[in-house]
Amino acid sequence: MSDFTTRPEIRGTFGVATSTHWIASAVGMSILERGGNAFDAAVATAFTLQVVEPHLNGPAGDMPAIFHSAKTGQTEVLCAQGVAPAAATVEHFAGLDLTLIPGSGLLSTVVPGAFDGWMLMLRDHGTMGLRDVMQPAIDYARDGHPVLPRVAYTIAGLADYFATHWPSSAAVWTPEGTPPAPHTLFKNPDLAATYDRLAASTGDTRIAQIDEARRQWREGFVADAIFDYLKDAEVMDVSERKHSAVLARTDMADWEATYENTLTYDYHGWTVHKTHAWSQGPVMLQALAILKGFDLGAMDPLGAEFTHTVIEAMKLAYADREAYYGDPAHSDIPMAQLLSDDYNAERRKLITDKASLEQRPGRVPGFEHLADKYFERAARDFGVGPVAAQEPTMSHLTEKRGDTVHLDIIDRWGNMVAATPSGGWLQSNPVIPTLGFPLNSRAQMFWLEHGLPTSLAPHRRPRTTLTPTLAEKDGTRMVFGTPGGDQQDQWQLIWFLRFVHFGMELQACTDAPLFHSMHFQGSFFPREVLTGEMMIEPNVGEEVISDLRGRGHIVTVAEPWTVGRLTVALREPDGMLRAAATPRLMQAYAIGR
């Protein structure tokens, strides 16, 4: 394929920082320059992303990270995915005459997880103080940052709704009664004050200060503000009705972020590390297990055969996601079977030269009822009408204007972090007065029926779409990821296959045209199934698009340079660092030296 790339691949030995916003990447690199490690830089980058991409993530959202510690030699997952409140039961929602959990509003809120997750990372693996890593975000929130056009457009699309139904959001996002114009300085003084107060947490040591900030979040002034608001709040949501929260003070006080081992799969000499089935992370591993039996290296990486084969494998893997995934702490997940050679040999036989228009979860012995229930859900009319997907927009917008954020950072010692923060979008809930940020809407990913791994239940994690990746082979390690909801593991899979089989440079691989399937049930309200549908960027060429249509795919051709927001960072055995970031949306950047 062409060697053309949109920008140079970043190379060096000191450190690299990539993220979905150039300001956040620059902040992360500045922390490395000051002697911080990758964990310090990741935390500073993340708080900055909460300020400059508020339509895509916030401090009351959620965050999974996969990281490698040079000190311990271990690769682990940090799970900052909050759980369902104790009062969040199927029966409670049935009493409200709901068939789906709304994609916005207080009913859809789980325990906020992101802040505690970043504090846990900083405490256990960072070296810098709380003030050091939070000050850049404080400065940008207090003094202003050039607001992205997509942020401005998102606020403009919701300005009337905020004024009518969510006045606390109107006060923050339209501070003078009008939406901000693109590229003008935008300030959030309430968020700056919240961050500043958390950064001022006292203690005899760095660790004690961080733990005090965590306490202030869970039980102190942050919790006070949240629950002072929630005690009387009834909020309009996407159901076009007002509802109160089920989140309680004890839910926040009792929850903490945690560490766990990664789930791995070996593919052509690479060990790929993903999160467990409380996210969609294993779906990429399942797709690799199916594709392992195809000679992908003999195909054109931009051709119809490659695209068709990968799309069909993804359909199969995602059908299993919908049938079998959920919080492993609350359900038996047959992951060993789903990743086994025998199982995937049978799944592979289902791929022909024609597009499948069927939903085809596998039949795992002892779990067949879950496959049957998926067939029922995929065919069900939930009676909510045509509504824009709630990741992360609302029905009042006619266009999806974003997804989430991602960062990848490697330091000179070999520490590395891949994280995909999300939730707490400005579209998800009203801003909590005095705090400057809203709650999340992640509970929309639960089902309101019993007996599923993804059934709504107290203290259960929603099966999120957030899914960073770490891969290693012969001393080379790389971290990568992308925003994109259900598309995250599809775009990462395509990127990884092209990198592994065709030896493409990081930036060329990132620039190459992307595609994805919409065939399976969506994770976000209104949980649509778009049978046989796929999207592809036009620069694959009309011949490829025509071939795919001839195979039976229902092909939507995207606008040029609009699919995917991948970033990646890599460390070679000799210490050489490399990084790349997508040119799409013209805001993600990789920085390094």
C-alpha positions as CSV (number, residue, x, y, z in Angstrom):
1,M,0.0,0.0,0.0
2,S,1.0,3.7,-0.2
3,D,3.8,5.0,2.0
4,F,1.9,8.3,2.3
5,T,1.3,9.4,5.8
6,T,-0.2,12.6,7.2
7,R,2.5,13.3,9.7
8,P,5.8,11.9,10.8
9,E,6.0,9.0,13.2
10,I,7.4,10.2,16.5
11,R,10.7,8.6,17.6
12,G,13.0,9.1,20.5
13,T,14.3,7.6,23.8
14,F,13.2,10.0,26.5
15,G,9.4,9.6,26.4
16,V,6.3,9.8,24.3
17,A,2.8,11.0,25.1
18,T,-0.2,10.6,22.9
19,S,-3.9,11.5,23.4
20,T,-7.0,12.6,21.6
21,H,-6.2,16.3,22.3
22,W,-3.0,18.2,21.6
23,I,-3.1,20.2,24.8
24,A,-3.5,17.1,26.9
25,S,-0.6,15.4,25.0
26,A,1.6,18.5,25.7
27,V,0.7,18.4,29.4
28,G,1.6,14.8,29.6
29,M,5.0,15.4,27.9
30,S,5.6,18.4,30.2
31,I,5.3,16.1,33.2
32,L,7.8,13.7,31.7
33,E,10.2,16.6,31.1
34,R,9.9,17.6,34.8
35,G,11.1,14.1,35.9
36,G,7.7,12.5,36.3
37,N,7.1,8.9,35.1
38,A,4.4,7.6,32.7
39,F,1.9,7.2,35.6
40,D,2.3,10.8,36.7
41,A,2.0,12.0,33.1
42,A,-1.1,9.8,32.5
43,V,-2.9,11.4,35.5
44,A,-2.1,14.9,34.4
45,T,-3.1,14.1,30.8
46,A,-6.4,12.7,32.0
47,F,-7.4,15.6,34.2
48,T,-6.6,17.9,31.3
49,L,-8.8,15.8,28.9
50,Q,-11.7,16.3,31.4
51,V,-11.3,20.1,30.8
52,V,-10.7,20.3,27.1
53,E,-13.0,17.4,26.0
54,P,-15.9,17.7,28.4
55,H,-18.4,16.4,25.8
56,L,-16.5,13.1,25.9
57,N,-15.4,12.5,29.5
58,G,-15.5,13.9,33.1
59,P,-14.3,13.3,36.6
60,A,-17.5,11.4,37.5
61,G,-17.2,9.1,34.6
62,D,-15.3,5.8,34.3
63,M,-11.9,4.6,33.3
64,P,-10.1,1.3,32.5
65,A,-6.3,1.3,32.1
66,I,-3.8,-1.3,31.2
67,F,-0.3,-0.6,32.3
68,H,3.1,-2.1,32.6
69,S,5.4,-1.3,35.5
70,A,9.1,-1.3,34.9
71,K,9.6,-1.6,38.7
72,T,7.5,-4.8,39.2
73,G,7.7,-6.2,35.6
74,Q,4.0,-6.8,35.8
75,T,1.2,-5.9,33.3
76,E,-2.1,-5.2,35.0
77,V,-5.6,-3.7,34.6
78,L,-6.7,-0.7,36.7
79,C,-10.5,-0.9,36.9
80,A,-12.2,2.4,37.7
81,Q,-15.6,1.3,36.4
82,G,-18.2,2.2,39.0
83,V,-20.9,-0.2,40.0
84,A,-24.7,-0.1,40.0
85,P,-26.2,1.5,43.2
86,A,-27.6,-0.7,45.8
87,A,-31.1,0.5,45.0
88,A,-30.7,-0.1,41.2
89,T,-32.9,-3.2,40.7
90,V,-34.9,-4.5,37.8
91,E,-38.0,-4.2,40.0
92,H,-37.5,-0.5,40.7
93,F,-37.2,0.3,37.0
94,A,-40.1,-1.9,36.1
95,G,-42.2,0.2,38.5
96,L,-41.3,3.2,36.4
97,D,-42.7,1.5,33.3
98,L,-39.4,1.5,31.5
99,T,-38.2,-1.1,29.0
100,L,-34.7,0.3,28.7
101,I,-32.6,2.4,31.1
102,P,-32.6,5.9,29.7
103,G,-29.4,7.0,28.0
104,S,-29.2,10.2,30.0
105,G,-30.4,11.5,33.4
106,L,-30.1,10.4,37.0
107,L,-31.6,6.9,36.6
108,S,-28.6,6.0,34.4
109,T,-26.0,6.9,36.9
110,V,-23.6,4.4,38.5
111,V,-21.0,5.1,41.1
112,P,-18.5,7.6,39.7
113,G,-15.2,5.8,39.1
114,A,-12.7,7.9,37.2
115,F,-11.4,10.2,39.9
116,D,-10.6,7.4,42.4
117,G,-9.0,5.4,39.6
118,W,-6.6,8.1,38.7
119,M,-5.8,8.7,42.4
120,L,-5.0,5.0,42.9
121,M,-2.7,5.0,39.9
122,L,-0.9,8.2,41.2
123,R,-0.6,6.9,44.7
124,D,0.7,3.4,43.9
125,H,2.8,4.0,40.8
126,G,3.4,7.7,40.4
127,T,6.2,9.8,42.0
128,M,4.8,13.4,41.9
129,G,2.4,15.2,44.3
130,L,-1.2,15.8,43.8
131,R,-0.8,19.5,43.1
132,D,1.9,18.8,40.5
133,V,-0.3,16.7,38.3
134,M,-3.6,18.5,38.8
135,Q,-2.3,22.1,38.3
136,P,-2.4,22.1,34.5
137,A,-6.0,21.1,34.5
138,I,-6.8,23.7,37.1
139,D,-5.1,26.4,35.1
140,Y,-7.0,25.5,31.9
141,A,-10.4,25.3,33.7
142,R,-9.8,28.6,35.5
143,D,-8.0,30.7,32.8
144,G,-9.7,29.1,29.8
145,H,-8.8,26.9,26.8
146,P,-9.7,27.2,23.1
147,V,-13.0,25.4,22.9
148,L,-13.1,22.7,20.2
149,P,-15.7,23.3,17.5
150,R,-17.3,20.0,18.4
151,V,-17.7,21.0,22.0
152,A,-19.2,24.3,20.9
153,Y,-21.6,22.6,18.5
154,T,-22.6,20.1,21.1
155,I,-23.4,22.8,23.6
156,A,-25.3,24.8,21.0
157,G,-27.4,21.8,20.1
158,L,-28.4,21.4,23.7
159,A,-28.6,25.1,24.9
160,D,-32.4,25.3,24.8
161,Y,-32.7,22.0,26.5
162,F,-30.3,23.0,29.2
163,A,-32.1,26.3,29.8
164,T,-35.5,24.6,30.0
165,H,-34.6,21.4,31.9
166,W,-31.0,21.4,33.2
167,P,-30.4,25.0,34.5
168,S,-27.2,24.1,36.3
169,S,-25.8,22.9,33.0
170,A,-26.9,26.1,31.3
171,A,-25.0,28.1,34.0
172,V,-21.7,26.2,33.2
173,W,-21.9,25.5,29.5
174,T,-23.7,28.8,28.4
175,P,-22.4,31.1,31.1
176,E,-23.6,34.3,29.4
177,G,-26.8,32.8,28.1
178,T,-25.2,31.8,24.7
179,P,-23.1,28.8,23.6
180,P,-19.3,29.5,23.2
181,A,-18.1,30.1,19.7
182,P,-15.6,27.6,18.3
183,H,-12.0,28.4,19.3
184,T,-12.9,31.0,21.8
185,L,-11.5,30.8,25.4
186,F,-13.9,28.7,27.5
187,K,-13.6,28.7,31.3
188,N,-15.2,26.4,34.0
189,P,-14.4,28.2,37.3
190,D,-16.5,25.8,39.4
191,L,-14.5,22.8,38.1
192,A,-11.3,24.7,38.7
193,A,-12.3,25.4,42.3
194,T,-13.2,21.7,42.8
195,Y,-9.9,20.5,41.4
196,D,-8.0,23.2,43.4
197,R,-9.7,22.1,46.6
198,L,-8.9,18.4,46.0
199,A,-5.3,19.3,45.1
200,A,-5.0,21.1,48.4
201,S,-5.8,17.9,50.4
202,T,-3.5,17.7,53.4
203,G,-1.4,14.9,54.8
204,D,2.0,14.1,56.2
205,T,3.1,12.3,53.0
206,R,2.4,12.3,49.3
207,I,0.4,9.1,49.8
208,A,-1.6,10.6,52.7
209,Q,-2.5,13.6,50.6
210,I,-3.7,11.5,47.8
211,D,-5.8,9.3,50.2
212,E,-7.3,12.4,51.7
213,A,-8.3,13.6,48.2
214,R,-10.0,10.2,47.7
215,R,-11.8,10.6,51.0
216,Q,-12.9,14.1,50.1
217,W,-14.3,12.7,46.8
218,R,-16.1,9.7,48.4
219,E,-17.3,11.2,51.7
220,G,-16.3,14.9,51.9
221,F,-17.2,18.0,50.1
222,V,-17.6,16.4,46.7
223,A,-20.0,13.8,48.0
224,D,-21.8,16.5,50.1
225,A,-22.5,18.6,46.9
226,I,-23.6,15.6,44.9
227,F,-26.1,14.3,47.5
228,D,-27.3,17.7,48.5
229,Y,-28.4,18.1,44.9
230,L,-29.7,14.5,44.4
231,K,-32.0,14.6,47.5
232,D,-34.6,16.7,45.8
233,A,-33.6,16.5,42.1
234,E,-36.0,15.2,39.5
235,V,-34.4,15.4,36.1
236,M,-35.8,15.1,32.6
237,D,-34.0,12.5,30.5
238,V,-34.2,10.9,27.1
239,S,-37.4,9.1,28.1
240,E,-39.0,12.6,28.1
241,R,-40.0,12.1,31.7
242,K,-38.4,13.3,35.0
243,H,-36.8,10.8,37.3
244,S,-34.8,10.8,40.5
245,A,-31.5,9.1,41.2
246,V,-31.1,5.8,42.9
247,L,-27.4,6.5,43.7
248,A,-27.0,6.9,47.5
249,R,-24.2,8.3,49.7
250,T,-23.2,4.8,50.9
251,D,-22.7,3.7,47.3
252,M,-20.0,6.2,46.8
253,A,-18.5,5.8,50.3
254,D,-18.1,2.1,50.0
255,W,-16.6,1.8,46.5
256,E,-12.9,2.0,45.5
257,A,-11.1,1.4,42.2
258,T,-9.2,-1.9,42.0
259,Y,-6.4,-3.8,40.2
260,E,-6.8,-7.1,38.4
261,N,-4.9,-9.3,36.0
262,T,-5.2,-8.9,32.3
263,L,-6.9,-11.3,29.9
264,T,-4.5,-12.4,27.2
265,Y,-4.4,-14.2,23.9
266,D,-1.3,-15.1,21.8
267,Y,-1.5,-14.2,18.1
268,H,1.4,-14.7,15.6
269,G,3.9,-14.3,18.4
270,W,2.2,-11.3,20.1
271,T,0.6,-11.6,23.5
272,V,-2.3,-9.2,23.5
273,H,-3.5,-8.0,26.9
274,K,-7.1,-6.8,27.4
275,T,-9.6,-6.1,30.2
276,H,-12.0,-8.9,31.3
277,A,-15.6,-9.3,30.3
278,W,-17.0,-6.4,32.4
279,S,-15.8,-4.5,29.3
280,Q,-15.9,-5.5,25.6
281,G,-12.1,-6.0,25.7
282,P,-12.3,-9.8,25.1
283,V,-14.1,-9.4,21.8
284,M,-10.9,-8.4,20.1
285,L,-9.2,-11.5,21.4
286,Q,-12.1,-13.6,20.2
287,A,-11.8,-12.0,16.7
288,L,-8.1,-12.8,16.7
289,A,-8.9,-16.4,17.7
290,I,-11.3,-16.7,14.7
291,L,-8.9,-14.9,12.3
292,K,-5.9,-17.0,13.2
293,G,-7.0,-19.6,10.7
294,F,-7.0,-17.3,7.7
295,D,-3.9,-16.3,5.7
296,L,-4.5,-12.6,6.2
297,G,-0.9,-11.7,5.2
298,A,-1.7,-12.9,1.6
299,M,-4.6,-10.4,1.3
300,D,-4.5,-6.8,0.3
301,P,-4.8,-4.9,3.6
302,L,-7.1,-2.4,1.9
303,G,-8.9,-4.9,-0.2
304,A,-12.3,-6.3,-0.2
305,E,-11.3,-9.9,0.8
306,F,-9.5,-8.6,3.9
307,T,-12.3,-6.2,4.8
308,H,-15.0,-8.9,4.3
309,T,-13.1,-11.5,6.3
310,V,-12.5,-9.2,9.3
311,I,-16.1,-7.9,9.3
312,E,-17.5,-11.4,9.4
313,A,-15.2,-12.4,12.2
314,M,-16.2,-9.3,14.1
315,K,-19.9,-10.1,13.7
316,L,-19.3,-13.5,15.3
317,A,-17.2,-12.2,18.1
318,Y,-19.6,-9.4,18.9
319,A,-22.6,-11.8,18.9
320,D,-20.8,-13.7,21.7
321,R,-20.2,-10.4,23.5
322,E,-23.9,-9.7,23.6
323,A,-24.8,-13.2,24.7
324,Y,-22.1,-14.0,27.3
325,Y,-20.2,-10.9,28.6
326,G,-20.8,-9.3,31.9
327,D,-19.2,-8.6,35.3
328,P,-17.2,-11.8,36.2
329,A,-17.6,-11.0,39.9
330,H,-21.4,-11.5,39.6
331,S,-21.8,-14.1,36.7
332,D,-20.1,-17.1,35.3
333,I,-18.5,-16.1,32.0
334,P,-17.4,-19.0,29.8
335,M,-14.3,-17.1,28.6
336,A,-12.0,-20.2,28.5
337,Q,-14.4,-21.8,26.0
338,L,-14.9,-18.6,24.0
339,L,-11.1,-18.3,23.4
340,S,-10.4,-22.0,22.9
341,D,-9.0,-23.4,19.6
342,D,-11.9,-26.0,19.2
343,Y,-14.6,-23.4,19.7
344,N,-13.1,-20.9,17.3
345,A,-12.4,-23.6,14.6
346,E,-16.1,-24.1,14.5
347,R,-16.8,-20.4,14.5
348,R,-14.4,-19.9,11.6
349,K,-16.3,-22.4,9.4
350,L,-19.3,-20.0,9.5
351,I,-17.4,-17.4,7.4
352,T,-18.1,-17.7,3.7
353,D,-17.5,-15.3,0.8
354,K,-21.0,-13.8,1.4
355,A,-22.1,-11.5,4.2
356,S,-24.1,-13.0,6.9
357,L,-27.4,-11.3,7.8
358,E,-28.0,-13.5,10.9
359,Q,-27.2,-13.0,14.5
360,R,-25.0,-16.0,15.3
361,P,-23.7,-16.3,18.9
362,G,-22.0,-19.6,19.6
363,R,-23.6,-22.4,21.6
364,V,-21.5,-22.8,24.7
365,P,-22.5,-26.0,26.6
366,G,-24.3,-25.0,29.8
367,F,-24.9,-21.5,28.5
368,E,-27.2,-22.0,25.6
369,H,-30.0,-20.1,27.2
370,L,-27.9,-16.9,27.0
371,A,-27.6,-17.3,23.2
372,D,-31.4,-17.8,23.0
373,K,-32.0,-14.7,25.0
374,Y,-29.8,-12.7,22.7
375,F,-31.8,-13.8,19.7
376,E,-34.9,-12.5,21.5
377,R,-33.4,-9.1,22.4
378,A,-32.0,-8.5,19.0
379,A,-35.4,-9.0,17.5
380,R,-37.3,-7.0,20.1
381,D,-39.0,-3.6,19.6
382,F,-38.4,-1.6,22.8
383,G,-40.9,1.0,21.8
384,V,-38.6,4.0,22.1
385,G,-38.7,5.1,18.5
386,P,-35.8,6.5,16.5
387,V,-33.3,8.0,19.0
388,A,-29.7,9.0,18.5
389,A,-27.3,6.7,20.3
390,Q,-26.5,7.8,23.8
391,E,-22.7,7.5,23.5
392,P,-22.4,10.3,24.2
393,T,-25.1,12.4,22.7
394,M,-28.9,12.7,23.3
395,S,-32.0,12.3,21.2
396,H,-32.2,16.0,20.8
397,L,-29.1,16.0,18.6
398,T,-29.4,14.8,15.0
399,E,-25.7,13.9,14.7
400,K,-23.3,11.9,16.9
401,R,-20.6,14.4,17.8
402,G,-18.0,12.3,19.6
403,D,-17.4,9.3,21.8
404,T,-14.8,9.3,24.5
405,V,-11.0,9.9,24.9
406,H,-7.8,7.9,25.0
407,L,-4.2,8.3,26.0
408,D,-1.0,6.3,25.6
409,I,2.2,7.2,27.5
410,I,5.6,5.6,27.8
411,D,8.6,7.0,29.8
412,R,12.3,6.4,29.5
413,W,12.3,3.7,32.1
414,G,9.7,1.5,30.2
415,N,6.6,2.3,32.3
416,M,3.6,2.5,30.0
417,V,-0.1,3.3,30.3
418,A,-3.0,2.9,27.9
419,A,-6.3,4.3,29.3
420,T,-9.7,5.0,27.8
421,P,-11.6,7.5,30.1
422,S,-15.2,8.2,29.4
423,G,-18.5,9.0,30.9
424,G,-19.7,12.1,32.8
425,W,-20.2,13.8,29.5
426,L,-21.8,17.2,29.5
427,Q,-24.7,15.6,27.7
428,S,-25.2,12.8,30.2
429,N,-26.6,14.7,33.2
430,P,-27.1,18.1,34.7
431,V,-24.0,19.7,36.2
432,I,-23.8,19.3,40.0
433,P,-24.1,22.8,41.4
434,T,-20.8,24.2,42.7
435,L,-18.7,21.3,41.3
436,G,-18.7,22.1,37.6
437,F,-19.2,18.6,36.3
438,P,-22.1,16.1,35.7
439,L,-22.6,12.5,36.8
440,N,-22.4,9.6,34.3
441,S,-25.0,7.6,32.4
442,R,-23.2,4.3,32.2
443,A,-26.1,2.2,33.6
444,Q,-27.8,2.4,30.2
445,M,-25.7,-0.6,29.3
446,F,-27.7,-2.9,31.7
447,W,-30.7,-4.9,30.6
448,L,-34.0,-4.7,32.6
449,E,-34.5,-8.5,32.8
450,H,-33.2,-11.1,35.1
451,G,-30.9,-14.0,34.4
452,L,-28.3,-12.3,32.2
453,P,-24.6,-11.4,32.9
454,T,-25.7,-7.9,32.0
455,S,-28.9,-7.7,34.0
456,L,-29.2,-4.7,36.2
457,A,-28.3,-5.7,39.7
458,P,-26.9,-3.9,42.8
459,H,-23.1,-3.6,42.9
460,R,-22.6,-5.0,39.4
461,R,-20.3,-3.4,36.9
462,P,-22.0,-2.5,33.6
463,R,-20.5,-4.2,30.5
464,T,-18.8,-1.2,29.2
465,T,-17.3,-0.6,25.7
466,L,-14.1,0.9,27.1
467,T,-11.1,-1.2,26.0
468,P,-7.4,-0.1,26.0
469,T,-4.8,-2.6,24.7
470,L,-1.2,-3.6,25.5
471,A,0.6,-6.0,23.2
472,E,4.1,-7.5,23.5
473,K,6.5,-9.6,21.5
474,D,10.2,-10.5,22.1
475,G,10.8,-7.5,24.4
476,T,8.8,-5.0,22.3
477,R,5.7,-3.6,24.0
478,M,3.1,-1.2,22.7
479,V,0.0,0.4,24.1
480,F,-2.9,1.6,21.9
481,G,-6.6,2.4,21.8
482,T,-9.3,4.6,20.5
483,P,-12.6,6.2,21.5
484,G,-15.6,4.9,19.6
485,G,-18.1,2.9,21.7
486,D,-18.9,-0.3,20.0
487,Q,-16.3,0.5,17.3
488,Q,-13.3,0.6,19.7
489,D,-12.3,-3.0,19.4
490,Q,-13.1,-3.1,15.7
491,W,-10.8,-0.2,14.8
492,Q,-8.1,-1.5,17.2
493,L,-8.4,-5.0,15.6
494,I,-7.9,-3.6,12.1
495,W,-5.0,-1.5,13.1
496,F,-3.3,-4.5,14.9
497,L,-3.8,-6.9,12.0
498,R,-2.3,-4.5,9.5
499,F,0.6,-3.8,11.8
500,V,1.3,-7.5,12.5
501,H,0.7,-9.0,9.0
502,F,2.0,-6.1,6.8
503,G,4.7,-4.5,8.8
504,M,3.2,-1.1,8.4
505,E,4.8,1.9,10.3
506,L,2.7,3.1,13.2
507,Q,1.6,6.3,11.5
508,A,0.9,4.7,8.2
509,C,-1.1,2.1,9.9
510,T,-3.0,4.7,11.8
511,D,-3.7,6.7,8.7
512,A,-5.0,3.8,6.7
513,P,-8.7,3.7,5.9
514,L,-10.9,2.1,8.5
515,F,-14.3,0.3,8.6
516,H,-16.6,-1.2,11.1
517,S,-19.8,-3.3,11.4
518,M,-23.1,-2.2,12.9
519,H,-24.7,-5.6,12.6
520,F,-24.9,-6.5,16.3
521,Q,-26.9,-5.0,19.1
522,G,-25.6,-1.6,20.1
523,S,-24.4,-1.1,23.7
524,F,-26.1,2.3,24.1
525,F,-29.7,3.5,24.3
526,P,-31.8,2.7,22.2
527,R,-29.8,-0.6,21.6
528,E,-30.4,-0.8,17.9
529,V,-29.5,-3.7,15.6
530,L,-28.5,-2.7,12.1
531,T,-28.6,-6.0,10.3
532,G,-25.8,-6.4,7.7
533,E,-24.8,-2.8,7.9
534,M,-21.2,-1.6,7.8
535,M,-19.4,1.7,7.4
536,I,-16.1,2.3,5.5
537,E,-14.0,5.3,4.6
538,P,-14.1,6.2,0.9
539,N,-10.3,6.1,0.2
540,V,-10.4,2.3,-0.1
541,G,-11.7,3.0,-3.6
542,E,-15.0,2.4,-5.4
543,E,-13.9,-1.1,-6.6
544,V,-13.6,-2.3,-3.0
545,I,-16.9,-0.8,-2.0
546,S,-18.7,-2.3,-5.0
547,D,-17.1,-5.7,-4.2
548,L,-18.4,-5.6,-0.6
549,R,-21.9,-4.7,-1.7
550,G,-21.7,-7.6,-4.1
551,R,-21.0,-9.9,-1.2
552,G,-24.2,-8.7,0.5
553,H,-22.9,-6.1,2.9
554,I,-25.1,-3.0,3.3
555,V,-22.3,-0.4,3.0
556,T,-22.5,3.2,4.2
557,V,-19.6,5.2,2.9
558,A,-18.4,7.7,5.5
559,E,-17.1,11.1,4.9
560,P,-13.4,11.1,4.3
561,W,-11.1,11.0,7.4
562,T,-14.0,10.5,9.9
563,V,-13.7,6.9,11.1
564,G,-11.5,6.1,14.2
565,R,-9.4,8.1,16.6
566,L,-6.5,5.7,17.2
567,T,-3.4,6.6,19.1
568,V,-0.4,4.3,19.8
569,A,3.0,4.2,21.6
570,L,5.6,1.6,21.3
571,R,8.9,0.7,23.1
572,E,11.5,-1.5,21.4
573,P,13.9,-3.7,23.3
574,D,16.8,-1.2,22.9
575,G,14.8,1.6,24.5
576,M,13.7,3.3,21.2
577,L,10.3,4.8,21.6
578,R,7.8,5.4,18.8
579,A,4.3,7.0,18.7
580,A,1.5,8.0,16.4
581,A,-1.9,9.6,16.5
582,T,-4.8,9.8,14.1
583,P,-5.2,12.9,11.9
584,R,-9.0,12.4,12.0
585,L,-10.8,15.4,13.6
586,M,-7.5,17.2,13.6
587,Q,-7.0,17.2,17.3
588,A,-5.1,14.0,18.4
589,Y,-1.4,14.3,18.7
590,A,1.7,12.3,19.6
591,I,4.6,14.1,21.2
592,G,8.0,12.8,22.2
593,R,11.7,13.0,21.9
